[in-house]
């Protein structure tokens, strides 16, 4: 038995109030499905890494790697 036949049999034995709810839910699903089709969504552009390399160069002092004066007592 395929899914269409099972759905039709189940709908056939439902009371009218449930059929109405099923119709509302089916409409809701179709609206959401139609909004999420992949053909309507713009393609995702991949970002390239390293395109700004060398653009921002900070001026570092010559003694950048030397210990700070504030921490001299802790270093001893």
N, C-alpha and C positions, 0 to 999 in steps of 0.2 A: 504494500500500500504506500503510495507516495504522499508527500506532505500536503499537496493541494487537496487530495481526497480526505485526508484526516481533518484538515481545517474545515472543509465543507460539512463533514459529518458532525463535528463538534458544534459548529455554528447552528446547524439544523436542530439540535436538541437544547440550545440555550433559550432562556426566557428573553422576551423583548428588551427588558432593561439591560441585560448583559450584552445583547447584540448592539445596543446603542453605545454602550461604553467601549465595546470592541471597535466599533466604527470610529469613535473619537480617537482612540489610541492608535489605530492604523493610520488615520490622517496625520496625527502628531509625528509618527515615525517617518512617514513619507516626506513631510515638510523638513524634518531634520536631516534625512538622508539626502534630499535634493540640494541642501545647502552645503553639504560636505563632499561634493563630488570633486575628485582630484583635478578634473579639467578646468574648473573654475578658479582654483587656487593658483596664485602666481608661483612660478618656480622659485625655489629657495636658492639664493646665491651663496656659494661657498666663499668664506673669507680666506684670503691668503695671509699666511703668517710672514712676518718680517718685512712688510712693505714700508714701515716707518723706521727701519733700522738705520741708525746714524743721524736721524733727523734731530733728536733732542740730545744734546751733549751738555752735561753739567760741568761747570768749571770747578774742578777739584784741586785743592791745594796740593803742593808737593809732599807735605807731611800728613796726608790723609790717613795713612795706615799706622801712623805713630800713635802711642797711647795719649789720651787727653791729660791735661794738667790736673783736672779735677779728680782723676782716678789714680794719681801718682801714689798717694798714701796707701791705697788698697793693693797696689801692684808690688809694694816692697815687702 
